[in-house]
Amino acid sequence: MTEKADALDHSSDDAAASTADETAQSQVPREYPRQWAADVLASDGGVVHLRPILPADADRLVEFHNGLSERTRYMRYFGPTPTLPAREVVRMTTVDYRNRVALLAFLGDRIIAMGLYEGLAADNKPTSAEVAFVVADDHQGRGLGPILLEHLAGAAAENGFTRFEAEVLSENPNMVAVFRDAGYQISRAFDGSTVHVEFLIDPTEALTVVRNARERASEARSIANLLRPQSVAVIGASTDPQKVGNVLLANILSAGFTGPVFPVNGATKPPEEPEGQRPFGVPAPHTVRPTAPPSVRGIRSYPTVSDIPDPVDLAVIAVPAASIDQVLDDCMAKGVRTLVVVSAGFGERGEAGLENEKRLAEQVRAHGMRLVGPNALGVVNNDPEIALNASLAPRIPGAGRVGFFCQSGALGIAILDTAAHRQIGLSTFVSAGNRADVSGNDVLQYWDSDDDTDVVLLYLESFGNPRKFSRIARRVALKKPIVAIKSGSGAMSPVHAQRTGPVRDDRVAQMVLEQAGVIQVETIAELFDCATVLAYQPLPTGPRTAIVGNSSVIASLAANTARTSGLDVVNSVDLGPAVTHEQLATAVSEAMTDDDVDAVIVVFVPPVAVDSADYALGLMEAARPADGGDVPTKPIVTTFLAVEGVPPGLSRTGPDGLPVRGSIPSYPTPERAASALAQAHRYARWRARPKEQPALIPEARPEDARSYVREVMGEDGARDLTARQAAFVLAQYGIEVVPFRDVSTMHEASAAARELGFPVVVKSPSPTWVSRIDREGARLDLLDATAVVSAFSELQALTGEKTLQVQKMASKGVGMYLGVADSPSFGPLISFGLSGRLFEALGDRSVRSIPITEHDARGLVDEPSVRTLLAEDNSDPETLVDLLQRVSALVEAVPEIRELRLDPILTSPDGIAVLGSQIRVGPVPTLADTGPRRLG
């Protein structure tokens, strides 16, 4: 690359430096873009800290350059450059963060990579910039090149650049591959020994796909480092059986962890004696030398992690919060990859604890590690090749194919005990505690590609990055069911609620989760009711349900619940209380082979003094498919003996004796059996939908909309756009507001009406008057100038507003409302319903998380109240479906739009007419999931 590029080359990945940030703060320029700093994951799951360069980084930059190999320097500078000239160091570290930007990647205090772009205005290319980057030799191959490229492109786009260029040595094909594999459409030109590369940096679908795939791989790898360690250290491993550290060690050992386990007990460290106090070889008086190394539970222990002679992948920490700093330093020095901190005394204890928790997370990430906790219950992996129980749970379910994530440790213990009682086998379990780092999003990424997990269970108190959760959940739910309990704000500590924001509307949560394909339940019992049928039975292909049993009363209860839950009861067979096991088996077999039946519920109360084993055997044989397989072709659930879980007689067992797929779940009541089956049906229906992506708007001008909004915002930050400004932004996505004019005098009103053409409306644009049922804020169907002038005078006197609007009269129709606003729990939400304060007060608005697909838009328009009025008015719902998708695409492309309101929207056989628009813009609260990859 050329000297002008002033940056670097190659590829890699890892973690970053809050310490480096602190020491560089002495020379922070006023325009320093702090929002560009980010923690990111390398391809090997390690954390890397990125931030813009500072003048104070000069010494570190020289050290970084000196550590590069001769070949790496040659690839960067096109020749031998053993040292950086002083003027070059100054030039690299002194940038304007607009035309010249440099980003550094840190591991601790050490720079491990650098990327830079420089504008090419001097070459008459005002929207192009030359880009280059370089990675330390020992960190190449970790995906740092693509990460730097993503973040440089994000910064460049923010500064108005649209194209990157680069000069690459022809003998460096890896560099060209970085640009190509990132999803960019590159053009290349060969010039002897160099290759000139150019590409547009605007976000495209291909770029998004590549970014998300790399994010998924790196986050899954980071959780694999946690759940599949080769070695474990227990820090705080006490010899006292009553201490937490002893319990942790005991659980790890009793589970049979397949790697080495290292107890760390600082109390075993012998006191050091100052040198020179006694002659060499003369033992100290009253000193008893240990005859054997210190141990905990019969295993040699070590004073610190650093004293362990072998590598340590996972450290489980059970020391007082005040001692964490020293332990953390030891783990950093040892190169530990992941930490599980069960210690309490952090964010759950108040503001001081929360500050310590934030500092802990920053330090952990700065040194390339991931953290579960603090205040965590622990982690479990039941894979026999790992056999890890690094948790405090007294009872762990056996191996199975269900993954479980929760935040609450106490509740986690109860849920694990319930799972064991119900014989729900777990693949893996993570209790995140205060969730300072690792979140449910991370673990979902792991389960997405984990062949040992078929069903995902979540107990969520909040969504750390709601947009990302929705995106990941949608993808995972397409192949693996996700069942979630979402707690309300009352389930969280005040500090946790303050940090993450509780869900303030359970109905909103329900709609957003449903949109993402997540099965939402309200109780632990429902959680496992769903999990049992999903883990052991196939999904129903439709709602048609047969009920077979020997109790008409119980069958009736099952039928009532099935119908109210969305199932169609197509057949109900009452065999009578004296049914034999042969008769029961025959009836069940007929239902299972009936092409007009999608699922079967068996309600069974055994006759007195009979052997229920024969009935169980008959059920199992009746459920067996005709091809002789073990898993039924359609789901079957039962109330066999009112047992909760999988009765022994209805269980197909694996080599370890635990239930496997094909087992028939049983429920204590027919209502719970029918409800669980109905949940499986709703999920199956969601999964069978056509696979969609958010609609592309071919005629949209996203860059024009973004640049206009950012120009209007200027340095002032949040502000409300004028009606004309809002209309201009909407027009960039093909959304036309019915023509209007702002008027302040009777003469202007009259002139505007003549210009627009009669009939017209005179109205107040203020939200106070918009959508009032009495329509006092508007005068409609004005046919001449006299009526306009009169209406103008009346409204000025009524509203007290100097400026009103004159608008072209639209066709009469049904009034609709469309709004977008930020939710503290889910990010930007789009809401839709009938216009008017009455409907708003009644909560008659449906909600979806942005971005929406065509199916999501149809779901919003298909709400009962909306659908009924549209049909009565002969309005075409497709026009509203199109409008919803356009608004979603606009807000997704311009995240600075903080609020948007179209009200009213009149729908009629002639189409739709947007009469009012309001847009509020402001700084984006977080770049998480709206820009380059970063940890949320």
Sequence and secondary structure as in RCSB ss.txt:
>XXXX:A:sequence
MTEKADALDHSSDDAAASTADETAQSQVPREYPRQWAADVLASDGGVVHLRPILPADADRLVEFHNGLSERTRYM
RYFGPTPTLPAREVVRMTTVDYRNRVALLAFLGDRIIAMGLYEGLAADNKPTSAEVAFVVADDHQGRGLGPILLE
HLAGAAAENGFTRFEAEVLSENPNMVAVFRDAGYQISRAFDGSTVHVEFLIDPTEALTVVRNARERASEARSIAN
LLRPQSVAVIGASTDPQKVGNVLLANILSAGFTGPVFPVNGATKPPEEPEGQRPFGVPAPHTVRPTAPPSVRGIR
SYPTVSDIPDPVDLAVIAVPAASIDQVLDDCMAKGVRTLVVVSAGFGERGEAGLENEKRLAEQVRAHGMRLVGPN
ALGVVNNDPEIALNASLAPRIPGAGRVGFFCQSGALGIAILDTAAHRQIGLSTFVSAGNRADVSGNDVLQYWDSD
DDTDVVLLYLESFGNPRKFSRIARRVALKKPIVAIKSGSGAMSPVHAQRTGPVRDDRVAQMVLEQAGVIQVETIA
ELFDCATVLAYQPLPTGPRTAIVGNSSVIASLAANTARTSGLDVVNSVDLGPAVTHEQLATAVSEAMTDDDVDAV
IVVFVPPVAVDSADYALGLMEAARPADGGDVPTKPIVTTFLAVEGVPPGLSRTGPDGLPVRGSIPSYPTPERAAS
ALAQAHRYARWRARPKEQPALIPEARPEDARSYVREVMGEDGARDLTARQAAFVLAQYGIEVVPFRDVSTMHEAS
AAARELGFPVVVKSPSPTWVSRIDREGARLDLLDATAVVSAFSELQALTGEKTLQVQKMASKGVGMYLGVADSPS
FGPLISFGLSGRLFEALGDRSVRSIPITEHDARGLVDEPSVRTLLAEDNSDPETLVDLLQRVSALVEAVPEIREL
RLDPILTSPDGIAVLGSQIRVGPVPTLADTGPRRLG
>XXXX:A:secstr
  GGG S    B     HHHHHHTGGG  TT  GGG EEEE TTS EEEEEE  GGGHHHHHHHHHTS HHHHHH
HHSS  SS  HHHHHHHH   SSSEEEEEEEETTEEEEEEEEEEEGGGTEEEEEEEEEEE GGGBTSSHHHHHHH
HHHHHHHHTT  EEEEEEETT HHHHHHHHHTT   EEEEETTEEEEEEE S  HHHHHHHHHHHHHHHHHHHHH
HHS S EEEET  SSTTSHHHHHHHHHHHHT SS EEEE GGGS     TTSS TT   TT    SS  EETTEE
 BSSGGG SS  SEEEE S GGGHHHHHHHHHHHT  EEEE    SGGG HHHHHHHHHHHHHHHHTT EEE SS
  EEEE  TTT EEEE  S    EEEEEEEES HHHHHHHHHHHHHHT  EEEEEE TT SS  HHHHHHHHHT 
TT SEEEEEES  SSHHHHHHHHHHHHTTS EEEEE  GGGS HHHHHHH   S HHHHHHHHHHTT EEESSHH
HHHHHHHHHHHS   SSSEEEEEES HHHHHHHHHHHHHTT EEEEEEE  TT  HHHHHHHHHHHHH TT SEE
EEE    TT  HHHHHHHHHHHHS TT  SS SS EEE GGG SB  GGG  B TTS B TT   B SSHHHHHH
HHHHHHHHHHHHTS        TT  HHHHHHHHHHHHTTT SEE  HHHHHHHHHTTT  B  EEEESSHHHHH
HHHHHH SSEEEE  STTTTT TT TTEEEEE SHHHHHHHHHHHHHHH  S EEEEE     EEEEEEEEEETT
TEEEEEEEE SHHHHHTT EEEEESS  HHHHHHHHTSHHHHHHHHHTT  HHHHHHHHHHHHHHHHH TTEEEE
EEEEEEEETTEEEE  EEEEE   S  TTTSS    
